[in-house]
């Protein structure tokens, strides 16, 4: 995810609090992403990737994190 302009960083304590409040267990890779980027938006208009099994394209406009902007905030979204 090097083409993502992140919203900052999160501490592991913030991630653990979020997991507990949402009754979720995030994968380790997602925790690392949140610690390093805290969500973000693509540096270009969007990112896309192909699903190998069916050739379908997935388009990403934003990745949610902990953010004061409700449009990009994981807690507000859920």
MODELLER restraints for C-alpha pairs under 7 A, 6 or more apart:
rsr = mdl.restraints
at = mdl.atoms
rsr.add(forms.Gaussian(group=physical.xy_distance, feature=features.Distance(at['CA:3:A'], at['CA:42:A']), mean=5.90, stdev=0.5))
rsr.add(forms.Gaussian(group=physical.xy_distance, feature=features.Distance(at['CA:3:A'], at['CA:43:A']), mean=5.64, stdev=0.5))
rsr.add(forms.Gaussian(group=physical.xy_distance, feature=features.Distance(at['CA:4:A'], at['CA:40:A']), mean=5.88, stdev=0.5))
rsr.add(forms.Gaussian(group=physical.xy_distance, feature=features.Distance(at['CA:4:A'], at['CA:41:A']), mean=5.51, stdev=0.5))
rsr.add(forms.Gaussian(group=physical.xy_distance, feature=features.Distance(at['CA:4:A'], at['CA:42:A']), mean=4.48, stdev=0.5))
rsr.add(forms.Gaussian(group=physical.xy_distance, feature=features.Distance(at['CA:4:A'], at['CA:43:A']), mean=5.55, stdev=0.5))
rsr.add(forms.Gaussian(group=physical.xy_distance, feature=features.Distance(at['CA:5:A'], at['CA:40:A']), mean=5.31, stdev=0.5))
rsr.add(forms.Gaussian(group=physical.xy_distance, feature=features.Distance(at['CA:5:A'], at['CA:41:A']), mean=5.39, stdev=0.5))
rsr.add(forms.Gaussian(group=physical.xy_distance, feature=features.Distance(at['CA:5:A'], at['CA:42:A']), mean=5.93, stdev=0.5))
rsr.add(forms.Gaussian(group=physical.xy_distance, feature=features.Distance(at['CA:5:A'], at['CA:43:A']), mean=5.67, stdev=0.5))
rsr.add(forms.Gaussian(group=physical.xy_distance, feature=features.Distance(at['CA:6:A'], at['CA:37:A']), mean=4.39, stdev=0.5))
rsr.add(forms.Gaussian(group=physical.xy_distance, feature=features.Distance(at['CA:6:A'], at['CA:38:A']), mean=6.06, stdev=0.5))
rsr.add(forms.Gaussian(group=physical.xy_distance, feature=features.Distance(at['CA:6:A'], at['CA:39:A']), mean=5.62, stdev=0.5))
rsr.add(forms.Gaussian(group=physical.xy_distance, feature=features.Distance(at['CA:6:A'], at['CA:40:A']), mean=4.03, stdev=0.5))
rsr.add(forms.Gaussian(group=physical.xy_distance, feature=features.Distance(at['CA:6:A'], at['CA:41:A']), mean=6.59, stdev=0.5))
rsr.add(forms.Gaussian(group=physical.xy_distance, feature=features.Distance(at['CA:7:A'], at['CA:37:A']), mean=5.97, stdev=0.5))
rsr.add(forms.Gaussian(group=physical.xy_distance, feature=features.Distance(at['CA:7:A'], at['CA:38:A']), mean=5.41, stdev=0.5))
rsr.add(forms.Gaussian(group=physical.xy_distance, feature=features.Distance(at['CA:7:A'], at['CA:39:A']), mean=5.93, stdev=0.5))
rsr.add(forms.Gaussian(group=physical.xy_distance, feature=features.Distance(at['CA:7:A'], at['CA:40:A']), mean=5.25, stdev=0.5))
rsr.add(forms.Gaussian(group=physical.xy_distance, feature=features.Distance(at['CA:8:A'], at['CA:37:A']), mean=5.39, stdev=0.5))
rsr.add(forms.Gaussian(group=physical.xy_distance, feature=features.Distance(at['CA:8:A'], at['CA:38:A']), mean=5.56, stdev=0.5))
rsr.add(forms.Gaussian(group=physical.xy_distance, feature=features.Distance(at['CA:9:A'], at['CA:34:A']), mean=6.50, stdev=0.5))
rsr.add(forms.Gaussian(group=physical.xy_distance, feature=features.Distance(at['CA:9:A'], at['CA:35:A']), mean=4.98, stdev=0.5))
rsr.add(forms.Gaussian(group=physical.xy_distance, feature=features.Distance(at['CA:9:A'], at['CA:36:A']), mean=5.21, stdev=0.5))
rsr.add(forms.Gaussian(group=physical.xy_distance, feature=features.Distance(at['CA:9:A'], at['CA:37:A']), mean=5.24, stdev=0.5))
rsr.add(forms.Gaussian(group=physical.xy_distance, feature=features.Distance(at['CA:9:A'], at['CA:38:A']), mean=5.01, stdev=0.5))
rsr.add(forms.Gaussian(group=physical.xy_distance, feature=features.Distance(at['CA:10:A'], at['CA:34:A']), mean=5.97, stdev=0.5))
rsr.add(forms.Gaussian(group=physical.xy_distance, feature=features.Distance(at['CA:10:A'], at['CA:35:A']), mean=4.50, stdev=0.5))
rsr.add(forms.Gaussian(group=physical.xy_distance, feature=features.Distance(at['CA:10:A'], at['CA:38:A']), mean=5.92, stdev=0.5))
rsr.add(forms.Gaussian(group=physical.xy_distance, feature=features.Distance(at['CA:11:A'], at['CA:35:A']), mean=5.88, stdev=0.5))
rsr.add(forms.Gaussian(group=physical.xy_distance, feature=features.Distance(at['CA:12:A'], at['CA:35:A']), mean=6.92, stdev=0.5))
rsr.add(forms.Gaussian(group=physical.xy_distance, feature=features.Distance(at['CA:19:A'], at['CA:25:A']), mean=5.78, stdev=0.5))
rsr.add(forms.Gaussian(group=physical.xy_distance, feature=features.Distance(at['CA:34:A'], at['CA:65:A']), mean=6.67, stdev=0.5))
rsr.add(forms.Gaussian(group=physical.xy_distance, feature=features.Distance(at['CA:38:A'], at['CA:65:A']), mean=4.73, stdev=0.5))
rsr.add(forms.Gaussian(group=physical.xy_distance, feature=features.Distance(at['CA:38:A'], at['CA:66:A']), mean=6.44, stdev=0.5))
rsr.add(forms.Gaussian(group=physical.xy_distance, feature=features.Distance(at['CA:39:A'], at['CA:63:A']), mean=4.74, stdev=0.5))
rsr.add(forms.Gaussian(group=physical.xy_distance, feature=features.Distance(at['CA:39:A'], at['CA:64:A']), mean=4.64, stdev=0.5))
rsr.add(forms.Gaussian(group=physical.xy_distance, feature=features.Distance(at['CA:39:A'], at['CA:65:A']), mean=4.17, stdev=0.5))
rsr.add(forms.Gaussian(group=physical.xy_distance, feature=features.Distance(at['CA:40:A'], at['CA:62:A']), mean=5.91, stdev=0.5))
rsr.add(forms.Gaussian(group=physical.xy_distance, feature=features.Distance(at['CA:40:A'], at['CA:63:A']), mean=5.19, stdev=0.5))
rsr.add(forms.Gaussian(group=physical.xy_distance, feature=features.Distance(at['CA:40:A'], at['CA:64:A']), mean=6.54, stdev=0.5))
rsr.add(forms.Gaussian(group=physical.xy_distance, feature=features.Distance(at['CA:41:A'], at['CA:61:A']), mean=6.43, stdev=0.5))
rsr.add(forms.Gaussian(group=physical.xy_distance, feature=features.Distance(at['CA:41:A'], at['CA:62:A']), mean=4.53, stdev=0.5))
rsr.add(forms.Gaussian(group=physical.xy_distance, feature=features.Distance(at['CA:41:A'], at['CA:63:A']), mean=6.21, stdev=0.5))
rsr.add(forms.Gaussian(group=physical.xy_distance, feature=features.Distance(at['CA:42:A'], at['CA:61:A']), mean=6.68, stdev=0.5))
rsr.add(forms.Gaussian(group=physical.xy_distance, feature=features.Distance(at['CA:42:A'], at['CA:62:A']), mean=6.66, stdev=0.5))
rsr.add(forms.Gaussian(group=physical.xy_distance, feature=features.Distance(at['CA:46:A'], at['CA:59:A']), mean=6.68, stdev=0.5))
rsr.add(forms.Gaussian(group=physical.xy_distance, feature=features.Distance(at['CA:46:A'], at['CA:60:A']), mean=5.63, stdev=0.5))
rsr.add(forms.Gaussian(group=physical.xy_distance, feature=features.Distance(at['CA:46:A'], at['CA:61:A']), mean=4.93, stdev=0.5))
rsr.add(forms.Gaussian(group=physical.xy_distance, feature=features.Distance(at['CA:47:A'], at['CA:59:A']), mean=5.78, stdev=0.5))
rsr.add(forms.Gaussian(group=physical.xy_distance, feature=features.Distance(at['CA:47:A'], at['CA:60:A']), mean=5.12, stdev=0.5))
rsr.add(forms.Gaussian(group=physical.xy_distance, feature=features.Distance(at['CA:47:A'], at['CA:61:A']), mean=6.75, stdev=0.5))
rsr.add(forms.Gaussian(group=physical.xy_distance, feature=features.Distance(at['CA:48:A'], at['CA:57:A']), mean=6.46, stdev=0.5))
rsr.add(forms.Gaussian(group=physical.xy_distance, feature=features.Distance(at['CA:48:A'], at['CA:58:A']), mean=5.38, stdev=0.5))
rsr.add(forms.Gaussian(group=physical.xy_distance, feature=features.Distance(at['CA:48:A'], at['CA:59:A']), mean=4.36, stdev=0.5))
rsr.add(forms.Gaussian(group=physical.xy_distance, feature=features.Distance(at['CA:48:A'], at['CA:60:A']), mean=5.99, stdev=0.5))
rsr.add(forms.Gaussian(group=physical.xy_distance, feature=features.Distance(at['CA:49:A'], at['CA:57:A']), mean=5.60, stdev=0.5))
rsr.add(forms.Gaussian(group=physical.xy_distance, feature=features.Distance(at['CA:49:A'], at['CA:58:A']), mean=5.40, stdev=0.5))
rsr.add(forms.Gaussian(group=physical.xy_distance, feature=features.Distance(at['CA:49:A'], at['CA:59:A']), mean=6.81, stdev=0.5))
rsr.add(forms.Gaussian(group=physical.xy_distance, feature=features.Distance(at['CA:50:A'], at['CA:56:A']), mean=5.52, stdev=0.5))
rsr.add(forms.Gaussian(group=physical.xy_distance, feature=features.Distance(at['CA:50:A'], at['CA:57:A']), mean=4.42, stdev=0.5))
rsr.add(forms.Gaussian(group=physical.xy_distance, feature=features.Distance(at['CA:50:A'], at['CA:58:A']), mean=6.20, stdev=0.5))
rsr.add(forms.Gaussian(group=physical.xy_distance, feature=features.Distance(at['CA:51:A'], at['CA:57:A']), mean=6.27, stdev=0.5))
rsr.add(forms.Gaussian(group=physical.xy_distance, feature=features.Distance(at['CA:64:A'], at['CA:72:A']), mean=4.96, stdev=0.5))
rsr.add(forms.Gaussian(group=physical.xy_distance, feature=features.Distance(at['CA:64:A'], at['CA:73:A']), mean=5.49, stdev=0.5))
rsr.add(forms.Gaussian(group=physical.xy_distance, feature=features.Distance(at['CA:64:A'], at['CA:74:A']), mean=5.15, stdev=0.5))
rsr.add(forms.Gaussian(group=physical.xy_distance, feature=features.Distance(at['CA:65:A'], at['CA:72:A']), mean=6.47, stdev=0.5))
rsr.add(forms.Gaussian(group=physical.xy_distance, feature=features.Distance(at['CA:65:A'], at['CA:73:A']), mean=5.35, stdev=0.5))
rsr.add(forms.Gaussian(group=physical.xy_distance, feature=features.Distance(at['CA:65:A'], at['CA:74:A']), mean=5.25, stdev=0.5))
rsr.add(forms.Gaussian(group=physical.xy_distance, feature=features.Distance(at['CA:66:A'], at['CA:73:A']), mean=5.06, stdev=0.5))
rsr.add(forms.Gaussian(group=physical.xy_distance, feature=features.Distance(at['CA:66:A'], at['CA:74:A']), mean=5.91, stdev=0.5))
rsr.add(forms.Gaussian(group=physical.xy_distance, feature=features.Distance(at['CA:67:A'], at['CA:73:A']), mean=4.70, stdev=0.5))
rsr.add(forms.Gaussian(group=physical.xy_distance, feature=features.Distance(at['CA:70:A'], at['CA:76:A']), mean=5.78, stdev=0.5))
